[in-house]
Amino acid sequence: MSTPALAVPSPGARPAPALGAGAGWIANAAYDGAFFVGSMALCVALVAVAIAWPAYAIPATVVAGVLFANTHNLLTGFFFLDAENLAYYRRWPHYYFTVPVLLLAASMATFVWSPPLAFTLHFFFTTWHVVRQSVGIQKLYLGKARAGAFDRNLDAGLIYAAVVVLHAFAIWKFRPLWATKALAPVEVHAAGVGLTAGIVALLAVTMLARVLWLGWRDGRVAWPRLGFGLTSIGMYTPYLLIDQYQVAFMAGILPHYVQYHGIFWLVGQNKYAGNAQYEGTVLGRLGRDLRVWVLVVVAAAAVMAIFRAPYFLAEKDLAFAVRWSWQINLAVGFFYGLGWMHLSLDGLLFRFRHPEVRAAILPYLRDPRRP
């Protein structure tokens, strides 16, 4: 994502209100509270399950992966169902079509050749992708607050710093790099929790102090900016609290998935619902009826999970893993390859420096209740 800019909505869609409408929210307090500022709720819920009922932590992680991780990857494909988007994508076929397919093939080949390398690459790809989305959404809130360059750079720096610090700690604690499995909970390196927590707290306090000082100076506190900024700084703190790597990773990344769903559903409501241009199309029905959206993405996510299942079984059954080794790795490579395609395409779909990309999304990130 990049700094918000003006764009012209497609014919038939509801007109967008002026930038800054809605007291600094992207949509409104309730919507942002559910999908953006409040996206930490599922993170907190999974952490609570892991602490209070450890036996249910892995099952809860699997369910969260299917319902939120898989669906968030697959939502990218819906942008290609918009004829206006597709016409633009066809102007750059190698970026929007050739490269994603090559990444899918590369993922499958890498997982067959060297699973440890593939998992290591995925760790860094995912971390970069998530922090870029956090910074991008924070820019939207900064735009609503009419913040200057100093505050844009400050917030981005604080978010980047928190993600780097927490992932450096995760690498130390879980040793997930160049391996097919992180350390078991009884083997993790817990030293450094207090230091890491202190650094993250200092970053959070810095943002809090800056926003409150500006609020005192200007007579208006930018609560949405502060709320989402603190969410972005703290979303990976489950690394400090949970000793199961898969659970800690999923808890930390859940806010990212929720935010992506929030962006897509907001665009869907404002661009496609009630727009005669999309009447009778998948996108038209998607924007009009939440049930269709849930049915399609959950069904697709369940199919996607089939390709991850053999690797999960192989972790429990050594004989199965040895007998079907390359086939299992090929399947899991396809599973993660869909994620690599998403990572590549997402960087293009939200590259707001291009006017066509801005016009496809930015005017529709607004309150769907506003006529």
C-alpha positions in Angstrom: 0.0 0.0 0.0 1.0 3.6 -0.4 -0.2 7.1 0.5 -3.8 7.7 -0.3 -4.6 9.7 -3.4 -7.7 10.8 -5.3 -9.2 8.4 -7.8 -12.3 8.3 -10.0 -14.8 5.6 -9.1 -16.4 3.4 -11.8 -19.8 4.4 -13.2 -22.7 3.2 -11.0 -20.8 2.9 -7.8 -21.7 5.1 -4.8 -19.7 8.4 -4.7 -16.9 8.6 -2.1 -17.0 11.1 0.7 -14.2 13.6 1.2 -10.9 12.4 2.6 -11.0 12.7 6.4 -14.8 12.1 6.7 -15.8 9.8 9.5 -13.6 11.1 12.3 -10.4 9.5 11.0 -11.8 6.0 10.4 -11.3 4.2 7.1 -15.0 3.0 7.1 -16.5 3.7 10.5 -15.7 3.0 14.2 -17.6 -0.3 14.1 -16.2 -1.7 10.9 -12.6 -0.6 11.7 -13.0 -2.0 15.2 -13.9 -5.3 13.7 -11.4 -5.6 10.9 -8.5 -3.1 11.4 -8.0 -1.5 14.8 -9.6 -4.5 16.5 -8.0 -7.2 14.3 -6.0 -8.3 17.4 -9.1 -9.9 18.9 -8.5 -13.3 17.2 -4.8 -13.1 18.1 -5.8 -12.7 21.7 -8.3 -15.5 21.4 -5.8 -18.0 20.1 -3.2 -17.0 22.7 -5.9 -17.5 25.4 -6.6 -21.0 24.0 -2.9 -21.9 23.9 -2.4 -20.8 27.5 -5.6 -22.1 29.1 -6.2 -25.2 27.0 -2.8 -26.2 25.4 -4.2 -29.5 24.0 -6.6 -27.4 21.8 -3.9 -25.0 20.5 -2.9 -27.0 17.4 -6.5 -27.8 16.4 -7.4 -24.2 16.8 -4.4 -23.2 14.8 -5.4 -25.5 12.0 -9.0 -24.1 11.9 -7.7 -20.6 11.9 -5.4 -21.5 9.0 -8.2 -22.8 6.9 -10.7 -20.1 7.7 -8.4 -17.1 7.6 -5.0 -17.9 6.1 -6.2 -19.9 3.1 -9.1 -17.7 2.4 -7.0 -14.5 2.5 -4.6 -16.0 -0.1 -7.5 -17.0 -2.4 -9.3 -13.6 -2.2 -6.6 -12.2 -4.4 -8.1 -14.1 -7.3 -11.3 -12.2 -7.0 -9.6 -9.0 -8.2 -9.2 -10.7 -11.6 -13.0 -11.2 -11.9 -13.4 -7.4 -12.3 -13.3 -6.6 -16.0 -11.8 -3.2 -15.4 -9.0 -4.7 -13.3 -8.4 -7.5 -15.8 -8.0 -5.0 -18.7 -5.3 -3.2 -16.8 -3.6 -6.4 -15.7 -3.4 -7.6 -19.4 -1.3 -4.5 -20.2 1.4 -6.0 -17.9 1.0 -9.7 -18.5 4.4 -10.8 -17.2 3.9 -9.0 -13.9 0.3 -10.2 -13.3 0.4 -13.6 -15.0 3.8 -15.0 -15.9 5.7 -14.1 -12.6 3.0 -15.6 -10.3 2.9 -18.8 -12.2 6.7 -19.0 -12.1 6.6 -18.4 -8.4 4.2 -21.3 -8.0 6.5 -23.6 -10.0 9.5 -22.3 -8.0 7.8 -23.1 -4.7 7.0 -26.6 -5.8 10.5 -27.2 -7.1 12.2 -25.8 -4.0 10.1 -27.8 -1.6 11.0 -31.0 -3.5 14.7 -30.1 -3.7 15.2 -28.5 -0.3 12.3 -28.2 2.1 14.5 -26.3 4.7 15.4 -23.7 2.1 11.7 -23.4 1.1 10.5 -22.9 4.6 13.2 -20.3 5.3 12.3 -18.3 2.1 8.6 -18.5 3.1 9.4 -17.1 6.6 11.1 -14.0 5.2 8.6 -13.5 2.3 5.7 -13.6 4.7 7.3 -11.3 7.3 8.0 -8.7 4.6 4.5 -9.0 3.1 2.8 -8.6 6.5 4.7 -5.6 7.6 4.2 -3.9 4.3 0.4 -4.3 4.7 0.6 -2.9 8.2 2.5 0.1 7.1 0.2 0.6 4.1 -3.0 0.6 6.2 -1.3 2.9 8.8 -0.7 5.3 5.9 -4.5 5.4 5.3 -5.1 6.4 8.9 -2.3 9.0 8.7 -3.9 10.4 5.6 -7.2 10.7 7.5 -5.4 12.5 10.3 -3.6 14.8 7.8 -0.3 13.8 9.2 3.0 15.1 7.8 6.0 13.4 6.5 7.7 13.2 9.9 4.7 11.2 11.4 4.5 8.9 8.3 8.1 8.1 8.6 7.9 7.7 12.4 5.0 5.3 12.4 6.6 3.2 9.6 9.9 3.1 11.4 8.2 2.0 14.7 6.2 -0.7 13.0 9.2 -2.0 11.0 11.4 -2.0 14.2 8.8 -3.9 16.2 8.5 -6.6 13.5 12.3 -6.9 13.2 12.8 -7.2 16.9 10.1 -9.8 17.4 11.1 -11.9 14.5 14.8 -11.8 15.6 13.6 -13.1 18.9 11.5 -15.8 17.2 14.5 -16.9 15.3 16.5 -17.1 18.5 13.7 -18.8 20.5 12.3 -21.3 17.9 15.2 -21.8 15.4 12.7 -22.1 12.5 15.3 -21.3 9.8 16.9 -23.9 7.6 14.8 -26.6 9.1 11.5 -28.4 8.4 10.3 -28.1 12.0 11.0 -25.5 14.7 12.1 -26.5 18.2 9.7 -28.4 20.3 8.1 -26.4 23.2 10.4 -28.1 25.8 13.5 -27.1 23.7 12.9 -23.4 23.0 15.3 -20.7 24.1 13.2 -18.5 26.4 16.0 -16.1 27.5 15.5 -12.6 26.2 11.7 -12.4 26.7 12.0 -9.5 29.1 14.4 -7.5 26.9 12.4 -8.0 23.8 9.2 -7.1 25.5 10.9 -4.0 26.9 12.0 -2.9 23.4 8.5 -3.4 21.9 6.9 -1.6 24.8 9.3 1.4 24.3 8.3 1.5 20.6 4.6 1.5 21.6 5.1 4.2 24.2 6.9 6.3 21.6 3.9 6.2 19.3 1.5 6.8 22.2 3.5 9.8 23.4 3.7 11.3 19.9 -0.1 10.9 19.1 -1.2 12.2 22.5 1.2 15.2 22.2 -0.2 16.0 18.8 -3.7 15.6 20.3 -2.9 18.0 23.1 -1.4 20.5 20.6 -4.2 20.3 18.1 -7.2 19.6 20.4 -8.0 16.3 18.7 -6.4 12.9 19.3 -6.1 10.7 16.2 -7.4 7.6 18.0 -7.7 5.4 14.8 -4.1 6.1 13.9 -3.0 5.2 17.5 -5.2 2.1 17.7 -4.0 0.6 14.4 -0.4 1.6 15.0 -0.3 -0.1 18.4 -1.9 -3.2 16.8 0.8 -3.3 14.1 3.5 -2.9 16.7 2.1 -5.6 19.0 0.7 -8.2 16.7 3.7 -10.5 16.9 4.0 -10.5 20.7 2.6 -14.1 20.8 6.2 -15.1 20.1 6.9 -13.9 23.7 4.0 -15.8 25.3 3.7 -19.1 23.5 6.3 -21.9 23.2 4.7 -23.7 20.2 6.0 -22.1 17.1 3.1 -22.9 14.8 0.6 -21.5 17.3 2.7 -18.4 18.0 3.1 -17.7 14.3 -0.6 -18.1 13.5 -1.7 -16.0 16.5 0.7 -13.2 15.4 -0.4 -13.2 11.8 -4.1 -13.6 12.3 -4.6 -9.7 12.4 -3.1 -9.5 9.0 -5.6 -12.0 7.6 -8.5 -10.2 9.2 -7.4 -6.9 7.8 -7.2 -8.3 4.3 -10.7 -9.7 4.6 -11.8 -6.3 5.8 -10.3 -4.5 2.8 -11.8 -6.9 0.3 -15.3 -6.9 1.8 -15.3 -3.1 2.1 -14.4 -2.8 -1.6 -17.0 -5.4 -2.4 -19.8 -3.6 -0.6 -18.9 -0.1 -2.0 -17.9 -1.0 -5.6 -20.0 -4.0 -6.5 -23.2 -4.0 -4.4 -26.0 -2.1 -6.2 -23.8 -1.4 -9.2 -25.6 -2.2 -12.4 -22.3 -2.7 -14.1 -21.8 -5.9 -12.0 -25.4 -7.1 -11.8 -25.5 -10.9 -12.2 -21.8 -11.3 -11.8 -19.9 -13.2 -9.1 -18.6 -9.9 -7.7 -22.1 -8.4 -7.8 -23.5 -11.2 -5.7 -20.5 -11.2 -3.5 -20.9 -7.5 -2.6 -24.6 -7.9 -2.0 -24.7 -11.1 0.1 -22.2 -11.9 2.8 -23.3 -15.6 2.7 -22.1 -16.0 -0.8 -18.7 -14.6 0.1 -18.4 -16.9 3.1 -19.5 -20.0 1.1 -17.1 -19.4 -1.8 -14.0 -18.6 0.1 -14.4 -21.3 2.8 -15.1 -24.0 0.2 -12.0 -22.9 -1.8 -9.9 -22.8 1.4 -11.0 -26.3 2.3 -9.8 -27.5 -1.1 -6.6 -25.7 -0.7 -6.0 -27.3 2.7 -6.0 -30.8 1.0 -2.6 -30.0 -0.4 -1.2 -29.2 3.1 -2.8 -32.3 4.7 -0.2 -34.9 3.5 2.7 -32.9 5.1 0.8 -32.6 8.3 0.3 -36.4 8.3 3.9 -37.0 7.5 5.0 -35.1 10.6 3.1 -37.8 12.6 4.0 -40.9 10.6 7.7 -41.4 9.6 7.0 -44.4 7.4 4.4 -42.4 5.4 6.8 -39.5 5.1 9.6 -41.7 3.7 7.4 -43.6 1.3 5.8 -40.6 -0.3 8.5 -38.0 0.3 8.7 -36.1 -3.0 4.9 -36.3 -3.6 4.3 -34.8 -0.1 6.8 -32.0 -0.7 5.4 -31.3 -4.1 1.9 -31.0 -2.7 3.0 -28.7 0.2 5.0 -26.7 -2.4 1.8 -26.1 -4.3 0.1 -25.1 -1.1 2.7 -22.5 -0.2 3.1 -21.6 -3.9 -0.4 -20.2 -3.9 0.8 -18.0 -1.0 3.8 -16.9 -3.0 1.6 -16.0 -5.9 -0.5 -14.0 -3.4 2.6 -12.2 -2.0 3.7 -11.2 -5.5 0.2 -10.1 -6.7 -0.6 -8.2 -3.6 2.4 -6.0 -4.1 0.9 -5.0 -7.5 -2.8 -4.9 -6.5 -2.0 -2.3 -3.8 0.7 -0.3 -5.6 -1.1 3.0 -5.3 1.5 5.0 -7.1 -0.3 3.9 -10.3 -3.6 5.8 -11.0 -5.4 2.7 -12.3 -4.6 0.8 -9.2 -5.7 3.7 -7.0 -9.0 3.9 -8.9 -9.7 0.2 -8.4 -9.5 0.3 -4.6 -9.0 3.6 -2.8 -12.4 5.3 -3.6 -14.1 2.3 -2.0 -12.3 2.2 1.3 -15.0 4.2 3.0 -18.1 3.9 5.1 -20.6 1.5 3.2 -23.5 3.1 5.1 -22.8 6.6 3.6 -25.1 7.3 0.6 
